[in-house]
Amino acid sequence: MVPKAAKQLILEQLAAHDQRHIMILGGALAILGLLLLLVTGQANAIRDDSPANQFAVNLDLPEGQVTLSPLLPQASWREYAIQPGDTLTSLLARAGISQQTAIQISRLKQGRKLRVLVPGRTMRVQVSDDTPPRLLGLDYPINSDKVLSLRLDDDEQYSILLHKPQFEHRIRFSTGVVERSLYEAALGANLSDNLTMQLAEIFGWDIDFALDIRQGDSFSVLYDEQYLRGEKVGDGVILAAEFSNQGKTYNAVRFVDKNGRAHYYDPQGKSLRKAFLRTPVDFRRISSRFGKRFHPVHKKVKRHMGVDYSAKPGTPIRATGDGKIVLRGRKGGYGKTIIVRHGNVYSTLYAHMRNYARGMRPGRYVRQGQIIGYVGQTGTATGPHLHYEFRVHGVHRNPLTVRLPDAQPISHRYRKEFEQLLVSRNNQLALFKARHLAMLDVQ
């Protein structure tokens, strides 16, 4: 059962509106919700009819168009569950296909991927009505993201295509209130670790999820679930989200431009992405703040010029912004250190590393969010942690409070399309919130 705090928070937000408008909106949403339930038969999901490019997944062509020949003879597809010990030869034999055909396929360049079949997966096979039958095509999931498709062309030659499967997408909604930690609240709201990290990354430029989270903070998330032939195969991306932190609410809507670049924007079209991430390590870790402190090694009060993020050894460290590595090596009490220069104004320092990520060297350009090393306790350190510094024109600034430069807002040419998407996502969030409140009232 959802905590009463969640209901109270949403009710307080709704109470700010005129009661007459709430009644009208509630009635309209109730009717719309009933219609959606009748259409989809889902208690907590609706089908998303927005363009496919609004999702991160690169959707392949519909099944009937995933062909490597102009036309295939009409024939039915059959599905065969792969059993322990199955080979391509034994599986195709169940479909009436000869051993010679199986050997011919396995000798193809991509056909080598069919030499070892994974038990539990399903292979779809298409055979002709001839006697003996001919193999016209097969589909085999290499993994959750890739399918191997084989087709027989007009020259009686087999060709193989590796492609992403045609997923069905369903929109889901989740909401929660922080009692002890964001991680526990997300877990209680049935958000996967992947979605929880997405949520933290979306708002991570404005909120330090190691320090800023408070009891009573709340979130609402609209996200994509992927289904293949009626079975869920994984979570997609967050489509829209709200996060209330210490009384301030942040909103995000995902938009994909014509070039396939996806970004999150606020309702005014400003990018939530900043030139720098607020934190370089796992948001669940605890940090030591910038400023004067009693130094645990030197045993005296010293000014702390960065932030210490306590984390397990080996925790990945990410570059907080795009830039060029200008130092990689030991640096006195810092131990193993990397310094990244971001243009002519900013630089960041990452110290006490256990080791560096592969390929990290002076002169190398790194991307925001790219793993550059791993947490350790080299140099003057009493335990495993990351010491992180942020400098502006060479002057140390508090990484937790420094104003971060913004990324570019939504392009003018996409403005109208974005506003249409924004209205759609806001309506969907309102519908799900109303449904959620109705469920709380029933309980």
N, C-alpha and C positions, 0 to 999 in steps of 0.2 A: 504494500500500500504506500502511496506517495506521502511523504511527510506533510503535516499540516502547514508547515512553513511555505511549501511550494504553492499551496492553494491560497494562502494568505497574501503572498507576494503578488500573484497574478490578480487577485481580487483588488488589491490596493492599486495596481496599475490601471485596472478597468474603472475603478471608482473615480479616477481623475476625469473621466468623460461624463458628458451629460447622460442622465439615466434614460431619457427618451431615445437617444441615439443608440444606447446599449440594447434596449429592447428591440429596436428595429434591426440592428445588426445581429442580435442573438436569434431573432426569428428567421432572418434571411440565411444565416449560417446553418441553423438547424435544418431548414428545407434543403439547402445545398448539400449538407452532410448526409441527409437521408437519401437524396438522389445518388450521391457518390457511392453510398453503401449498396444501393440496389444495383448500380452498374458494375461495381468491382467485386462485391461480395467480401471485401476486406474490412476488418474491424479497425485496423490501424495502418492502412496503406491505401494510397490512390495511385493509379497509373499516371505517369508523367507523359504528356503529349507535346512537350516542348521540343525544339529541334535537337537532333542528336548531338550537334556540336556544343551543346551546353554541358555535356558530360566529359570527364577526363578520358574515359575509355575510348580508344580508337575503334569505333564500330566497323566491322567488315560489311561487305555486301550481304543482302539477304541470302538465305540458303540457296534459293533457286538460281541466284546469279553467281554463286561461287563455283564457276566451272572453268575448265581449262580447254574446253573444246566447244565449237559452236552449238551443238545439240547432243544430248544423250538419249539413247533409246529409252522409251518409257518402261520403267521397272520399279518395283517396290523396294524400299529400304528395310533392312532387318537389323536388329540390334543383338549383339552377342556380348554377354558379360565375360570378362577375361578371368579365367580360373587359374589358381596356382599351377605352374608347370606349362601353361599354354605358350605356344609359339605361334608365329604368323601362319606357319604351315598347318598346325592342328586347328587353329581357329577358322581359317578359310575352308578347311576340309569340312567343317560343320555346315558351311554354306554351299558345299558341292564344288568348290574350286580346287583345281589340281595342285599338286606339290610344285610342278614346274612353274606355275604362275607365281606362287609364293616366293620361290627362289629368284625369279626374274625381278620381282619388286624389291626384294631385299638387296639386290645388287645395284640398284639405283643409288645415286649420291645421297639424296635425302631418305631413301628407303632404309638406310642403315639404322635410322631411328626406330624402325619397326622390328628390329632383330630381338629386342628385349621388351616384352609387354608387361605392364604393371597390373598385377591382380587387383580386381575390384573396379577397374575402369571399364568403360563400355565402348566397343567398336561398332560403328554403323557400316553396313556392307550393302552394296547394290549389285545385284546379279541380273543377267539377262534371262529371258524365258527360253533360250535355246537349249538344245540337248547335244553335248553337255553344256551347262551354263557358263557364261563368261563373266569375269569380274569387270564391272563397269565403273565402280568407284568405291571408296571407303573414306571414312572420317575417324580419326583417332586423336583423342586429347593428349598431347605431349605433357602439358601441365595445365593449371587453371587459367593461364593466359594465352595458350597457343594450341592450335589444332592442326594436325597434318591431314590434308585432303589429297586423295589420289583420284585421277580421272583417266579414262580411256578415250583417246581422241580418234578422229576419223581415219587416221593411218594405222590404227591398232597399236599405238604406242602409249605407254603410261607416262603421265606427267604429275609432278607433286607440287603442291602449294602449301606453305606454312602461313597461317593467318590467325588473327584473333577471332574468337567465336562471336556469333550474333547473340549478344546478351539481351534479355528482357530487363527493363529497368523499372523499379518501383520506388516511389518516394516514401520515406519513413520519417517519423517525428519522435523526438525524445526531449525530455526536460528534466531538470534536476536542481536541487539546492545543496550547497556545500555545507556540511555539518563539521567534518574534520579535515577533509582534503578533497581537491578536485578529482583525484584519481578514484577515491571511494565513491564520490557522488556520481561520477560517470559510470562506474561499474554498476551502481544501483539503478541507473537509468538505462542499463543494457547497451551502453556504448562500448564497442570493441576498443582495444588498445590503439588500433590504427586510427579510428575516428577521434579518440581522445587526443592523440598527438596532433591530428589535423586541427582540432579546435584550438589547441595551445599554439600551434604555428600561425593560425589565422590572426589571432589577437596578440601574438607574442611580441609585436613591435610596441604595443601600448601597455601591456600588462606583464609584469614579471611574475610568472607563475610559481616561482620559488618563494617570493617574499610578499606579494601584494594580495594573495587570496585570503579572504576572511569568511568566517562563519556567516551564513545568510546570503552569500553571493549565489547567483543562479545563472542558468543557461537554458536556452532552447535551441534545438538543432534540427534542421531539415536536411536529410541526406539521402543518398542513392544506394539502393541495394541491387545487386546483380543476380539474375536467375538465368539458368540454362536448362531448357526443357522442363520448366516447372520447379527445378531444385535450386535453392540458394547456393551460389558459388563464392560469394564474398561481398564485402562492402565496397562501394565506389567512393565518391567524394562528397564533401559537405557542400550543399547547394546554397544554403542561407543559414545564418546563425545570429543569435543574440547572446550577449554576456553582460550581466550586471555585476560590477565590481565596486564595492564600497560606495554604493549609491549612484554610480555612473553607469549608464547602459551604452554598450558598443554594439553596432549592427554591421553585418557583412553579407554581401550577396556575390556569388561567383558569376563571373562573366567571361566568355571565351570569344575572342575576336576572330576575324576571318582567317587569320594566319595560324589559328589553333593555340594562341597564347592565352592562358587562363590567369586571371587575377581576381582578388577580392576587393570590393569597393564598398564604401559607406553609402547611405541613401543620397548623399549629395554628389556622388561620383568620384570622391577622393579615394585614392588607393590606400588600403590599410597597410600595404607594404611600405616599409621605410628603407632608407639606404642601409640601415643596420638592424640586425636582430637585437632585441633587448638582452637576451641571455644566450650564452654559447653552449650550454649543456642541458641535460635532461631537466625539465621544469619541476620535477618532483624533489629535486635536491635542495638542501639548505645552504645558504651563503652567509658570509661575514661581510658587513657593510664597509663602505668607503668612509675614511675619516680617522680620527685618533682612536687608538686602542692599546691595550696592554699586550705587548708582543710575547707570545708563548715561548719563544726561544731566547730572545735577548733580555727578557724579564724587566722590561721598562716600557713606559708609554711612548709610542711612536705613531707618526702619521701613516695611515694605511692608504696607499695611493691607488688601490683597486678594490676589487670584490673577490672574496674567496668563496668558491662553490664547492662545498663538501660533496664528494661523490665516490662511488666504489672504484677501485683501480680498474682501468680499462674502459671506463665510460667514454664514449666518443665525444670529442670536442669539435665544434663546428665554427667555421669562420663566420663572424657576424656581418660581414659585408664583402662585396667584391673588391679585390685588390691584388697587390703583388707582394710576395714574400721578400722581405729585405734582410731578415735574419732567421737562421735556423741552426741552433746549436746551444751549447751550454753558456749561461750568462750569470756567473757568480752565484749568489744565493737563490736566483730564480731557477737554477737547475736547467733542465732541457726546456728551451724556449723557442717560440716562433713569434716574430713581429711582422705584421701585415700593414703595408701602407695603402691607404685608400685615397688616391689622388694627391693633391698638394696640401690638403687641410687635415685629414684625419689619419690616425694610425691606431692599431690595437695590438695588445701584447697578451700572450697565452703562456703561462709558466708552470713549472713543476711537473711537466709531462713525463709519463712513463716511457713513451716512445712516440714517434711521428708516423703519420699515415704515409703509405707508399707514394713516392714521387714528389714529396714535399722538399723543395730546395730553393735557395735564393734565386730570385728572378722568375719563379713560377707564379702564374696568375691563378687565383682561386676564386670560386664563386661563393656567393652568400649561401650559407647552409652546408657547404662542402665540409666533410670530415678532414681535419688537418692533423689530428693527433689524438692521444688517449690520456686520460687522467692518471697521474702517478703522484710521487712525493719526492722527486729529485730536488736537489738543492737544499735550502733551509726550510724544511717543512716537517711538522710533527705528525702528519697523517696525510692520506691521499686526498688531494683537492686540486682544483684549478684556480690559479690566481689570474684574474683578468683585468687589464687596464685599457682605458679609453682616453686618447689624447687628441686635443684640438690645437693645431699649430704648435705641437710639442708640449702643450700644457695639459697636465692630468685633470680630467673631469670625472665626476661621479657617474659611472655607467648606468646607475639605476635611475638617475634623474635628469641627465643631460638631454637637451632637446635634439631629437634625431631628425635629420633632413627627410622630407617626404619624397616618395616616388611620384611619377607623373600621374595626373588624374586621368579619367576615362577620356579617350579621344573624342573630339567633337563629332566626327563622322559616325561614331557608335552611340551617341548620346540618346537618340530616339529609341533605338533597339534596347539599350540598357534600361531606360525608363519603363518600357513595356515589360521587360523581364522583372524589374523591381516590383511593379504592381502585382504581377503574377505570384512572385514569391511571398510578398506580404499577405496576399489573400490566402495562400496556402497555409502560412504560419497562423493567421487568424482563425482559419477553419480548424486546424488541429488543436489550437489552444482552447477554442470553444468546446470541442469534443472532449478534451482532457478535463475541463471544468465540469462538464456534464457527467463524466465518469466518476469524478470525485464526489459530486452530489449524490450519485446513486450509492456509492460506498458509505 
